[in-house]
Amino acid sequence: MFYFDCKSTKNIRNKHNKCLFFCKFQQKIVPLQQKSLDMRKIHDDYDKIWEISPVWDLLSPDQKDYIEECSEIKKYRKNEIIHQEGDEPSYVMVVVSGTVRLSKEGVGQRVQIIRLLNRHDSFGYRSVVAGDQHSSCATAIEPTVVYRIERDAFLEVIRENNSFCYGVLELMSKDLAISESRTVNLTQKHIRGRLAETLITLKHTYGLDEDGVTIAMYMAREDLANMSNMTTSNAIRTLSQFASEGIISLDGRKIKLLDEQELTRISRLG
């Protein structure tokens, strides 16, 4: 007759269960470690966040390491939506390359372009700080790469680093000043003045091609109209007027500024 030691059998079963748990745990950890290594490799292909946007250079070395661990590189195709108006914010984003359009839908589903963002510009931080939903839609208008920093990590370094917090306040203040200026210009200037200002803004934001006169940003007429708070037909008609007056020349989406002084005068007079 055989006798079984219940205690020994229980110990063996516990060891077996622990072994299974450890194996499953390892199976979960290895992919996470691999993901972390892959993400770091992707990070190494691009400039660091603080090399792109100076405000992030206010972080301490430890905080930079922490932000790097809590951020990722995300690539977007042309016309791909980054976040919708009304979405809950999960990230603060910094443009690495490409162009991001911030827009808002108004009455009659008419789209108003608020701002165009390019390399070094940050967005999404106002909603994160305020705890609000995104108040605008962000769209990549060309192949675009952004850093996405987790909201909780961003809020943590803001609370810990006074210099960084002040730098973010400065960014918010500049954004507010731009919004106030655009509100006045878009509501008080006539069509010619609004479109002239848009062209000058594009020139200052994106610069000129090697020929020294072509705006280095080729926008669809609809986007120019949305940025200038007018219909597409009015934008096309006003561009044609500027071209006939010798102020600009048109070549498809390419716009050459032939008389920037006159364009500035039209913008100033409204």
C-alpha positions as CSV (number, residue, x, y, z in Angstrom):
1,M,0.0,0.0,0.0
2,F,1.3,3.5,-0.9
3,Y,0.8,6.5,1.2
4,F,0.9,10.1,-0.2
5,D,2.3,13.0,1.8
6,C,-0.3,15.7,1.2
7,K,2.0,18.4,2.4
8,S,4.7,17.4,-0.1
9,T,2.2,17.2,-2.9
10,K,1.0,20.7,-2.1
11,N,4.5,22.0,-2.1
12,I,5.2,20.5,-5.5
13,R,1.9,22.0,-6.8
14,N,2.9,25.5,-5.4
15,K,6.3,25.3,-7.0
16,H,4.7,24.3,-10.3
17,N,2.3,27.2,-10.2
18,K,5.2,29.6,-9.3
19,C,7.1,28.3,-12.3
20,L,4.1,28.9,-14.6
21,F,3.6,32.4,-13.2
22,F,7.3,33.2,-13.7
23,C,7.2,32.0,-17.3
24,K,4.1,34.0,-18.1
25,F,5.6,37.1,-16.4
26,Q,8.8,36.7,-18.4
27,Q,6.7,36.4,-21.6
28,K,5.1,39.8,-20.8
29,I,8.4,41.5,-19.7
30,V,10.5,40.5,-22.7
31,P,8.2,42.2,-25.3
32,L,8.1,45.3,-23.1
33,Q,11.8,45.4,-22.8
34,Q,12.1,44.9,-26.6
35,K,9.5,47.7,-27.2
36,S,11.6,50.0,-24.9
37,L,14.8,49.1,-26.9
38,D,13.0,49.6,-30.2
39,M,11.6,53.0,-29.0
40,R,15.0,54.1,-27.9
41,K,16.4,53.1,-31.3
42,I,13.7,55.2,-33.0
43,H,14.5,58.1,-30.7
44,D,18.1,57.9,-31.7
45,D,17.1,58.5,-35.3
46,Y,15.8,62.0,-34.4
47,D,16.9,65.0,-32.4
48,K,16.1,65.1,-28.7
49,I,13.0,67.1,-27.7
50,W,15.1,69.7,-26.0
51,E,17.2,70.1,-29.2
52,I,14.1,70.9,-31.1
53,S,12.2,73.1,-28.6
54,P,14.3,75.2,-26.2
55,V,11.7,75.2,-23.4
56,W,12.3,71.5,-22.9
57,D,16.0,72.3,-22.3
58,L,15.0,73.8,-18.9
59,L,14.5,70.3,-17.5
60,S,17.2,68.7,-15.3
61,P,19.2,65.7,-16.6
62,D,17.0,63.3,-14.6
63,Q,13.8,64.9,-15.8
64,K,15.1,64.7,-19.4
65,D,15.7,60.9,-18.9
66,Y,12.2,60.6,-17.4
67,I,10.5,62.5,-20.3
68,E,12.4,60.4,-22.8
69,E,11.1,57.2,-21.2
70,C,7.5,58.6,-21.3
71,S,7.6,59.9,-24.9
72,E,7.4,58.3,-28.3
73,I,7.9,59.2,-32.0
74,K,4.7,59.2,-34.1
75,K,4.6,59.6,-37.9
76,Y,1.5,60.9,-39.6
77,R,0.6,60.7,-43.3
78,K,-0.6,63.7,-45.3
79,N,-4.1,64.8,-44.2
80,E,-4.1,62.3,-41.3
81,I,-5.8,63.6,-38.2
82,I,-3.7,63.8,-35.1
83,H,-6.5,64.6,-32.7
84,Q,-10.1,65.7,-33.2
85,E,-11.9,68.7,-31.6
86,G,-13.5,67.4,-28.4
87,D,-11.0,64.5,-27.8
88,E,-9.6,64.0,-24.3
89,P,-5.9,64.9,-24.3
90,S,-3.5,62.1,-23.6
91,Y,-0.3,63.7,-24.9
92,V,1.6,66.9,-25.3
93,M,3.1,67.0,-28.7
94,V,6.2,68.7,-30.3
95,V,6.6,68.9,-34.1
96,V,9.8,67.3,-35.3
97,S,9.2,67.8,-39.0
98,G,6.4,68.6,-41.3
99,T,3.4,70.9,-40.8
100,V,0.4,70.6,-38.5
101,R,-2.8,72.5,-39.1
102,L,-4.9,73.6,-36.1
103,S,-8.5,74.2,-37.2
104,K,-11.9,74.7,-35.7
105,E,-15.3,74.0,-37.1
106,G,-17.7,77.0,-37.0
107,V,-21.3,77.7,-38.1
108,G,-22.5,75.7,-41.0
109,Q,-19.6,73.3,-40.6
110,R,-17.2,75.9,-42.0
111,V,-13.6,75.2,-41.1
112,Q,-11.4,78.0,-39.7
113,I,-7.7,77.5,-39.7
114,I,-6.3,78.8,-36.4
115,R,-2.6,78.3,-36.8
116,L,0.0,76.4,-38.8
117,L,2.7,74.7,-36.7
118,N,6.1,73.5,-37.9
119,R,9.3,72.2,-36.4
120,H,9.8,73.1,-32.7
121,D,6.2,74.1,-32.1
122,S,4.4,72.4,-29.2
123,F,0.6,71.8,-29.1
124,G,-1.9,70.0,-26.9
125,Y,-0.4,71.4,-23.7
126,R,-3.1,74.0,-23.0
127,S,-5.8,71.2,-22.9
128,V,-3.6,69.1,-20.7
129,V,-2.9,71.8,-18.2
130,A,-6.5,73.0,-18.1
131,G,-7.9,69.5,-18.0
132,D,-10.1,70.3,-20.9
133,Q,-11.0,68.5,-24.1
134,H,-9.1,69.6,-27.2
135,S,-10.6,72.8,-28.5
136,S,-9.4,72.4,-32.1
137,C,-8.6,69.7,-34.6
138,A,-4.9,68.9,-35.4
139,T,-4.2,67.6,-38.9
140,A,-0.9,66.8,-40.7
141,I,-1.0,68.7,-44.0
142,E,2.1,66.9,-45.2
143,P,4.1,63.9,-44.0
144,T,4.8,64.9,-40.3
145,V,6.7,63.5,-37.4
146,V,5.9,64.5,-33.8
147,Y,7.0,63.6,-30.3
148,R,4.1,62.5,-28.0
149,I,4.8,63.1,-24.3
150,E,2.5,61.4,-21.9
151,R,0.2,63.9,-20.1
152,D,1.0,62.7,-16.6
153,A,4.7,62.9,-17.1
154,F,4.3,66.5,-18.5
155,L,2.2,67.5,-15.5
156,E,4.7,66.0,-13.1
157,V,7.7,67.9,-14.4
158,I,5.7,71.1,-14.6
159,R,4.9,70.8,-10.8
160,E,8.5,69.9,-10.0
161,N,10.4,72.4,-12.2
162,N,9.6,76.1,-11.8
163,S,11.8,77.2,-14.7
164,F,10.1,74.8,-17.0
165,C,6.7,75.8,-15.7
166,Y,7.5,79.5,-16.4
167,G,8.7,78.6,-19.9
168,V,5.3,76.9,-20.6
169,L,3.5,80.0,-19.4
170,E,5.5,82.0,-21.8
171,L,4.5,79.7,-24.7
172,M,0.8,80.1,-23.6
173,S,1.2,83.9,-23.4
174,K,2.6,84.0,-27.0
175,D,-0.1,81.8,-28.3
176,L,-2.7,84.0,-26.7
177,A,-1.2,87.1,-28.2
178,I,-1.2,85.5,-31.7
179,S,-4.9,84.5,-31.2
180,E,-5.9,88.0,-30.1
181,S,-4.2,89.6,-33.1
182,R,-5.7,87.2,-35.5
183,T,-9.2,87.7,-34.1
184,V,-9.0,91.5,-34.6
185,N,-7.5,91.1,-38.1
186,L,-10.0,88.5,-39.3
187,T,-13.0,90.5,-38.1
188,Q,-12.0,94.0,-39.0
189,K,-9.9,93.7,-42.2
190,H,-11.4,93.5,-45.7
191,I,-10.8,90.5,-47.9
192,R,-7.7,91.9,-49.6
193,G,-6.1,92.8,-46.2
194,R,-6.8,89.4,-44.8
195,L,-5.4,87.5,-47.7
196,A,-2.3,89.8,-47.8
197,E,-1.7,89.1,-44.1
198,T,-2.0,85.4,-44.7
199,L,0.6,85.5,-47.4
200,I,3.0,87.5,-45.3
201,T,2.5,85.1,-42.3
202,L,3.3,82.2,-44.5
203,K,6.4,83.9,-45.7
204,H,7.6,84.7,-42.2
205,T,6.7,81.2,-40.9
206,Y,8.1,79.0,-43.7
207,G,10.6,81.3,-45.5
208,L,11.3,81.4,-49.2
209,D,12.6,79.0,-51.7
210,E,16.1,79.3,-53.2
211,D,14.9,81.9,-55.7
212,G,14.2,84.3,-52.9
213,V,10.6,85.1,-53.9
214,T,8.5,81.8,-53.8
215,I,6.8,81.0,-50.5
216,A,8.3,77.7,-49.2
217,M,4.8,76.3,-48.4
218,Y,2.5,75.2,-51.2
219,M,-1.1,75.5,-49.9
220,A,-4.4,74.6,-51.6
221,R,-6.6,77.5,-52.3
222,E,-9.2,76.1,-49.9
223,D,-6.6,76.2,-47.1
224,L,-5.6,79.8,-47.9
225,A,-9.3,80.7,-47.8
226,N,-9.9,79.0,-44.4
227,M,-6.8,80.7,-43.0
228,S,-8.1,84.1,-44.2
229,N,-11.7,83.6,-43.2
230,M,-13.2,83.8,-46.7
231,T,-14.7,81.5,-49.3
232,T,-12.5,79.7,-51.7
233,S,-14.0,81.6,-54.6
234,N,-13.1,84.9,-52.9
235,A,-9.5,83.7,-52.3
236,I,-9.1,82.7,-55.9
237,R,-10.5,86.0,-57.2
238,T,-8.3,88.1,-54.8
239,L,-5.1,86.1,-55.7
240,S,-5.9,86.8,-59.4
241,Q,-6.3,90.5,-58.6
242,F,-2.9,90.5,-56.8
243,A,-1.3,88.7,-59.8
244,S,-2.8,91.2,-62.3
245,E,-1.5,94.1,-60.2
246,G,2.0,92.6,-60.3
247,I,2.1,92.0,-56.5
248,I,2.4,88.2,-56.8
249,S,2.7,85.6,-59.5
250,L,1.0,82.2,-59.5
251,D,2.3,78.8,-60.7
252,G,-0.1,76.2,-59.5
253,R,0.2,76.1,-55.7
254,K,3.4,78.1,-55.8
255,I,3.0,81.8,-54.9
256,K,5.8,84.2,-55.7
257,L,6.0,87.5,-53.8
258,L,7.0,90.1,-56.4
259,D,6.2,93.3,-54.4
260,E,6.3,92.4,-50.7
261,Q,6.2,96.1,-49.7
262,E,2.9,96.6,-51.4
263,L,1.5,93.4,-49.9
264,T,2.5,94.7,-46.5
265,R,0.8,98.0,-47.2
266,I,-2.4,96.3,-48.2
267,S,-2.3,94.1,-45.0
268,R,-1.7,97.2,-42.8
269,L,-4.5,99.2,-44.3
270,G,-6.8,96.3,-44.1
